[in-house]
Amino acid sequence: MPLDQLKSLFSESGLPETQARKMINSMNHFDIARLLHQLTAYEKVLIFQYIEGDVKRQELLYETDQESRKEISDALGLRSEEHTSELQSH
């Protein structure tokens, strides 16, 4: 079900941004992390940007697969060393 919810955000009749943000943040970010590998790079980055709170974002990056982590980091111009040090400090 969570994958269907995420996919519905990007369908032609997708939700407005405010509703999409609300839906993403109502979901368990650990569940989202486990599903990212099934989405496109664009969808991964958009979901990451919609997540509110640095801790949740860091946890999502930590819990997701390496390829998704790299795609998000590259798209946003983040270095993986920054995430490692941030994750270790929490």
C-alpha positions, -999 to +999 in steps of 0.1 A: +000+000+000+027+026+008+043+021-026+009+027-043+005+059-023+039+071-033+033+063-070+000+081-069+019+113-061+035+112-095+006+101-116-009+124-142-036+133-117-011+138-089-019+156-057-011+193-053+023+199-036+008+208-002-012+176-001+017+155-013+040+170+014+013+162+040+009+126+028+047+120+027+051+133+062+022+112+075+040+081+063+067+062+082+099+075+067+116+041+074+090+025+052+096+051+025+134+044+027+127+007+020+107+016-011+128+042-028+147+017-049+114+011-068+110+048-078+127+070-104+156+093-094+133+123-098+107+108-075+133+099-049+146+135-048+112+150-047+102+127-018+134+136+000+127+173-004+092+169+009+103+152+041+102+177+070+131+177+095+168+170+091+168+140+114+141+123+093+160+131+061+192+117+076+175+086+088+159+081+054+193+083+037+209+060+062+181+034+058+177+034+020+198+015-005+231+028-017+219+036-052+190+057-040+213+075-015+237+083-043+210+095-067+196+118-040+230+131-029+242+137-065+210+155-075+211+178-045+249+183-047+255+167-013+287+148-005+283+114+011+309+123+037+286+151+050+258+125+055+282+101+073+294+127+097+259+140+103+245+106+110+273+097+134+268+129+154+231+120+161 
